[in-house]
């Protein structure tokens, strides 16, 4: 008995557009610069010493890196100190933010998402891919969804074969 079946790829025929945030994930090392290492006894920033550090420090080590500037010590650090760090790093680092690594990831991906031409998703059914090898912060999914909601016909989360509905425009 010979049975011949044609396998139909319903996912391919569905007209869904898959969007994988990992494809726009910017490369480059993420690091934290903790200003606590510049504090006298972990409490006080001495302007003269700090300005000397700014002059002498090897800033080339930040080339192409994404940097989060923070202070993990319970000290009052003047705003200008963070500004001096940003000023010196800006010629080398790809991204500089004040905050944690989580804040850094949010900013990096927000910038990447804002470069997307969302008009190409106008009236489309979009699946935002979930799990992957790169840990994408929730903030990126929120940002992307907010942008796509303005143009897409529908938005789903997951894989084209198994999705969770997020949004469907009422025509």
N, C-alpha and C positions, 0 to 999 in steps of 0.2 A: 504494500500500500504506500503510495507516494503522496505526501502532502507538501504542497508548495505554498509558502506564505510570503507575502511581501511585508517587510518590516517598515512601518511608517514612523518617522521621527516627528511626533506631534509637537515637540518643543521647538524644532526648527521651523515648523509651519505656523507656529503661534503668532509670529510677528512681534515677539518680545525682544526688547533690546536689553542686553545685560550690561550693567555698569559695575566695574570692579575698581573700588577705591585704591587697591594695591597698584593698579596700573598708573596712577598719577602720584603715588607716594614718593615724595622727594628723597633722593639718596643723600648720604652724608651723615657723618657721625654726630650724635647728639651728646652734648656735655653740659655740666653745670659748673659755673664759676661762682664759688662761694666767697664772698668778700670777707667772711669771718677770719680768713687767713691773713688779711691785711690789718686786723684790729690789734691794738696794743692790749695785751692781757685779755684778749677776746671781748673787750668792752668798748674801747675808744678808738676812733679813727683819728690819727694824727695827720693833719693836712700835709705838713712838710715831708714826713716819711712816705705818705701815700703818693704824693706828686713825684717823689724820687723813684718809687716803685714803678709808676706809670712810665717814666722816662727809660728805665733800665730793663723792664720786662721784655721777654721775647714774644712779641705778638704774632709772629708768623706761625706759631703752633696752633692758631685758631683758623688757619687757612681752610676754607671750604666747609667748616663745621657749623653746626647749628648750636647756639650757646644760650643757655638760660642763666641769667645773672640773679643771684639771690643772696640772702644772709641768713644762715641757720642759727646764728647766735642771737640771743635776746639783747640786742644793742640798738641804739639809735644811730642810724647811719644817715648822714646828710644826702639829700637827693643828688647834689652835684657829684658825689663820689660814683654813683651808678652812671651818671652822665659821662664822666671821664672814662670809665671803663668802656661804655658803648662807643664813645668817640674813637678810642684807640683800636677797638676790635673791628670797627665798621669797615676798615680797609681789607680785612681778611675773612671774617666770618660770613657765611651765607645768610644767617638769620641771627638776630640778637633780640631777646625778650627779657623782661623782668618777671621772674616767677620760677615755677617748678618745671621739671621735665614734661609734666602733663600740660602745663600752659604752653610750653614750647611746641609740643606736638599739635596742640589745638591751632596755634597760630600758623605753623608750617602748612598744615593741611587746609586750613581756611584759605590761605593764599593760593594754594594749588586749585582748590575748588572754584575760587573766584576767577580763574583763568579759563574755565570751561565755557565753551559756547553753548549755552543751554538752549538756544533756538533750534539746534539740531534734534532736540528731544521734544519739540512742539508736536502735540497731538499723538505722541507715541506712548506705548505701554512699556514701562521701564522696570526692570528688576535690578535692585541694588544688591549686589552679591554680598553675602554674609561671610561666614568663617573662611579664613585663609591662613597663609603662613605668616603674614605680617599682621601684627596687632594694631588694628585701626581703632583710634579712640571713638567713643560714642559721639563726641562732639562733631566729628566729621560726618557721620551719618545724619545727624540733626541738620547741619549746615547744607548738605547736599539735598536732603529731602525738602527743606525750606525753599531752596532755589528751584528744584524740579517741579514742585507743586504749582508754580506759576505758569508752567507751560505743558507739562505732561498730561496725557489722557488718564493714565493710571500709574501708580507706583506700588511696587511690591518689594518685599525683602526676602532674601534667601537665594535659592537656586531656581532656574527656570522650571525644573521638574517638581519643585516643592516650595511654594512661596507663601508668605504671610501678606495679605492685603494691607496696604498702608493708606492709600488714597485712590479715589476714583471720582473723576470729574463728572458732574451731573450735567448732561447736555440738554 
